Amino acid sequence: YKYINEWKYIFSKISFYNGDLPEDKFDVFRAGTKEGLSWTTEISIAKWFYNKNLSNKQTQFNYFLKLNVSKTDVLFYLNHKNENEVVLIPKLEKIEFVSKDEIKKIPTINSPRNKRIAKGEL
């Protein structure tokens, strides 16, 4: 995020596929800091990263975050590792913190790959 203007410039020069994303507004989630560029459309994937950060003792900057975006906000979308990754430049003032009580209610998965196995996709 220290080089956010450089990232904005790079992404402004490249066009990526985002056709699989909803046309209307939708929520994306992240475990980490507000300044991160990598988010996910799957809340259980974000919880997996949140728990992974906890287990690795990376708790100082491990927040569970939510942001409502539109397809035009997304710079890049990829589901290569079954993470439903969305790359965007977040509007920091729009980011919401998910409470610990809400986090407990989110389904827990063992890994992004196992989520797809459970759904019969692999």
C-alpha positions in Angstrom: 0.0 0.0 0.0 3.0 2.2 0.4 3.2 2.3 -3.4 -0.5 2.6 -4.0 -0.1 5.3 -6.7 2.2 3.0 -8.7 -0.2 0.1 -8.3 -3.1 2.3 -9.5 -1.0 3.3 -12.6 -0.1 -0.3 -13.4 -3.7 -1.5 -13.1 -5.0 1.4 -15.1 -3.0 0.2 -18.1 -4.1 -3.5 -18.0 -7.5 -5.0 -18.6 -8.5 -8.2 -16.8 -11.5 -10.5 -17.1 -14.2 -10.0 -14.4 -17.2 -11.4 -16.2 -17.9 -14.0 -13.4 -18.6 -11.3 -10.9 -22.2 -10.1 -10.1 -23.5 -7.1 -12.0 -25.0 -5.5 -8.8 -23.1 -4.5 -5.7 -21.6 -7.4 -3.7 -19.5 -7.9 -0.6 -15.9 -8.9 -0.5 -13.9 -10.0 2.5 -10.4 -9.9 3.8 -8.3 -11.1 6.7 -5.4 -8.7 7.4 -5.1 -4.9 7.2 -7.4 -2.4 5.6 -4.7 -1.4 3.1 -4.6 -4.8 1.4 -5.4 -5.1 -2.3 -6.4 -8.8 -2.3 -10.0 -9.7 -1.2 -12.3 -12.6 -1.7 -16.0 -13.0 -2.6 -16.3 -16.0 -0.2 -16.7 -15.2 3.5 -15.5 -18.7 4.5 -12.3 -18.2 2.5 -11.6 -15.0 4.4 -12.2 -16.8 7.7 -9.7 -19.5 6.6 -7.1 -16.8 6.1 -8.1 -15.1 9.4 -7.6 -18.4 11.3 -4.4 -19.1 9.4 -3.1 -15.7 10.5 -4.1 -16.5 14.1 -2.3 -19.9 14.1 0.8 -18.2 12.7 0.8 -15.7 15.5 0.2 -12.9 13.0 -2.5 -11.3 15.1 -1.4 -7.7 15.5 -2.8 -6.7 12.0 -5.3 -9.5 11.6 -8.6 -7.9 11.1 -11.7 -9.5 9.5 -12.9 -7.0 7.0 -15.9 -6.5 4.7 -16.4 -4.1 1.8 -19.3 -3.6 -0.5 -18.2 -3.0 -4.1 -19.3 -3.1 -7.6 -17.9 -4.9 -10.6 -16.3 -1.6 -11.8 -14.3 -1.4 -8.6 -12.6 -4.7 -9.3 -9.2 -4.5 -11.1 -8.7 -8.3 -11.3 -10.6 -11.5 -10.5 -9.1 -14.9 -10.3 -10.3 -18.3 -8.9 -7.0 -20.1 -9.7 -6.5 -21.4 -6.1 -10.3 -21.7 -5.3 -10.0 -18.5 -3.4 -12.3 -16.3 -5.5 -9.7 -13.6 -5.3 -10.7 -10.0 -6.1 -8.0 -7.4 -6.4 -9.0 -3.8 -5.9 -7.9 -0.5 -4.5 -10.1 -0.3 -1.4 -11.9 2.8 -0.3 -10.6 2.8 3.3 -13.5 4.8 4.7 -16.1 2.2 3.4 -14.4 -0.8 5.0 -16.4 -2.5 7.9 -14.9 -4.6 10.7 -16.6 -7.9 11.2 -17.1 -8.6 14.9 -15.8 -11.7 16.7 -19.4 -12.8 17.3 -20.1 -12.6 13.6 -16.9 -14.4 12.8 -17.9 -17.4 15.0 -21.1 -17.8 12.9 -19.2 -18.1 9.6 -18.7 -21.7 8.4 -15.1 -23.0 8.9 -13.3 -24.8 6.1 -10.0 -26.6 6.2 -8.7 -25.0 3.0 -10.1 -23.3 -0.1 -9.6 -26.6 -2.0 -11.6 -28.6 0.5 -14.5 -26.2 0.1 -14.7 -27.2 -3.6 -14.4 -30.9 -2.8 -17.3 -30.6 -0.3 -19.4 -28.9 -3.0 -18.6 -31.7 -5.5 -16.7 -29.5 -7.8 -13.4 -31.4 -7.7 
